[in-house]
């Protein structure tokens, strides 16, 4: 079965330090990978995606993610965290035969302390 | 600007009642989705549609139904509300494969 996993419920980072939010996936064929962010009482907002090409993709607010096919991972990263990055982050995946259906991980709460 | 809106934003209903949550998008997207968000489960797919008159069941479709009579709207109906359906519901749309989804603001439903 197709799935996506976020192994950490919460990640705590000091402001100014680098951050990583982990995501692994399992799909048949080539994956299309996405990261979304959710602020309190809001819908999800798109951050970045990997479809094909360069394994390192850059997105909004200084975030980037690295696609690693051998490890089936798509970790979200930022070189220097801001307090305003504190939010709930979701990894998501679709695939060619999914016909646009997207499945989401369980989410990781990122907390940046001043 | 194009957008996707959900209504109501908050709803309290009684067990056994029929409830309909509205979703309206002005992106002219063919694909529309309903998810529920619960702590520890992330977003789980309830129903989805690839176009007018097309509807499909997701992983947690029991007790829910949708209809797609036009491109813009995908209402979600709870046939007989149960306490287990207390959740936050999100509607989303995409223009096609490989594209990011656009989400509504969510509807917080409480079944008492």
Boltz contact constraints between the chains, C-beta under 6 A:
constraints:
  - contact:
      token1: [A, 32]
      token2: [B, 98]
      max_distance: 6.0
  - contact:
      token1: [A, 34]
      token2: [B, 100]
      max_distance: 6.0
  - contact:
      token1: [A, 43]
      token2: [B, 90]
      max_distance: 6.0
  - contact:
      token1: [A, 43]
      token2: [B, 103]
      max_distance: 6.0
  - contact:
      token1: [A, 43]
      token2: [B, 104]
      max_distance: 6.0
  - contact:
      token1: [A, 43]
      token2: [B, 105]
      max_distance: 6.0
  - contact:
      token1: [A, 43]
      token2: [B, 106]
      max_distance: 6.0
  - contact:
      token1: [A, 44]
      token2: [B, 103]
      max_distance: 6.0
  - contact:
      token1: [A, 46]
      token2: [B, 100]
      max_distance: 6.0
  - contact:
      token1: [A, 49]
      token2: [B, 100]
      max_distance: 6.0
  - contact:
      token1: [A, 51]
      token2: [B, 98]
      max_distance: 6.0
  - contact:
      token1: [A, 100]
      token2: [B, 31]
      max_distance: 6.0
  - contact:
      token1: [A, 100]
      token2: [B, 94]
      max_distance: 6.0
  - contact:
      token1: [A, 100]
      token2: [B, 97]
      max_distance: 6.0
  - contact:
      token1: [A, 102]
      token2: [B, 101]
      max_distance: 6.0
  - contact:
      token1: [A, 104]
      token2: [B, 42]
      max_distance: 6.0
  - contact:
      token1: [A, 104]
      token2: [B, 43]
      max_distance: 6.0
  - contact:
      token1: [A, 105]
      token2: [B, 42]
      max_distance: 6.0
  - contact:
      token1: [A, 106]
      token2: [B, 42]
      max_distance: 6.0
  - contact:
      token1: [A, 107]
      token2: [B, 42]
      max_distance: 6.0
